[in-house]
């Protein structure tokens, strides 16, 4: 008898189950990079038991708990699978054998059953277990204090006294020693020290910490945070100018996983055991943001290399810092201002460096808050999209959070953005989006019927790069296809009528440094065609960050972008009930290279570029809700609510680079691009816009 005949054949249902399990394993590998474990482990991946399928935590617990003690059930947002962690191997094996291929019945909230496909894994997604690497400049010393010292530290903090020195924050209790971090000003006041300095019990510890060589200043400020199980802190970067480089944090009472995020999308999770010392210096201090995910347990490796679920207990962190006195701070700021203040780039490499730091990295940091301020589409852009024929292919280059991808559902639509986190938000909203750069769009030439590029090109820091971006939009269009481009205008007041960006200042009490989000996405409350046209876009023009690290070729040709004879200049007028056209509707048809007379200026302020003064080399920080003083500048964005430092840091202010466009400048740039014509150009509440058509 052959060996083959002794092997029992799988039934049809068993073969189907194995195929489904294999498909589930490929899904996990694709999404999380996690492979199946051939050995029995305590962790099960259960496909079709995730939040994305509509399964609840209680359902999973009820089904898996009878097979043994369940330590943890991990359910991730927008994922079809869950992770069930048992206390022992036998329980995990029994559950997999008994439950594989069974179904959860339909419920009132889930109208269909969910078949479970289960397999062993030896690790969980990034952020749920410790990473093998540390961010540059980060130091972790385990068992830095003894259990006796731990008890002495904890007993030195009286949470019931000195209400001025302690506070209840949303995510934790906080108490300060030496100096209080004042959340109202997001800083410490060196002239207002607290009566109680750093407790003497810390002295021996601090001497040992300085002896490591990673800390160069003896601290004079201490912030104590106490976290209950399930509490965490949002991702943040500690305020830079208030304190010296090295920040020390001593973890007492419980372990915790601290998540570190780099602006380029990298993520590392660092295990902080009880009595361990964390020291943040250099890049880990100033570049990587850090936070704690609110959970009641952490998945940590055992001495044997297996993963175990460890419940969190009450954790108290002691964070030590050295404040920078006002005189020294002013001296450093003056020195940095003269040496490191950004300047207008004069080369491609300088442009790449500026845009990386003041565009790309900023949008990665502010993506979630930024998206939360972008809700309502601008009426004239919506009108443009709704006019496109059904079945047209539309590309949104610089799509941000995708608010224009769902306007006309009869189009085949795809979006791209330079920000990884913004494209993730698009995908969470059900839109097709990918990471790409406006200077190198990975789409087939002459393949799209329509393209929009809203509030993107003004983030490019040289004229050559801005021209190249326009040429990329034209390249992907088929002959006859159209592109709509919006950029932020230098002219924020037309015919003595202020844009809403300026008007916000009249009633919102804007401070000199704040984000400009309140002017965005308010939408139009009126209805009807007149209200559509009367409404003026209320965005300052900062939907996305798109630029590419490469040289740009400027296209110069006799077939440059031209005006059509039908071209008229439209200016939105808040005092009328529509959009009026200039009386001289028959304009010169040919726009010569470098000519800046595309727009009839009879209804625009008569200001030449010279009247704005010679462009300074140094980039200034714009004061929000005021007129622009120069074309190239940095615009502040302040994160709101929650992004505070565990060590007492305040809300962060980021600076985004902008080149604001003067009247006619956008049309002039289009004149450098071969094979297109401007069929319309208009001013829309603080923004210049053109509609290009590929010839």
PyMOL commands that set and color helices and strands:
alter all, ss='L'
color gray80, all
select helices_A, chain A and resi 4-6+12-32+51-53+57-67+89-99+147-155+163-165+200-211+282-286+326-339+348-372+379-386+420-428+457-459+463-476+500-508+517-519+528-534+601-603+609-612+665-670
alter helices_A, ss='H'
color red, helices_A
select strands_A, chain A and resi 43-47+70-75+81-86+103-104+114-115+117-121+138-141+166-168+173-177+181-182+187-188+221-227+233-236+247-252+256-261+267-272+276-280+289-292+297-301+307-311+315-321+393-397+412-417+433-435+448-454+477-488+493-494+497-498+562-563+569-572+579-581+620-622+632-638+653-659+676-683+687-694
alter strands_A, ss='S'
color yellow, strands_A
deselect
rebuild
show_as cartoon
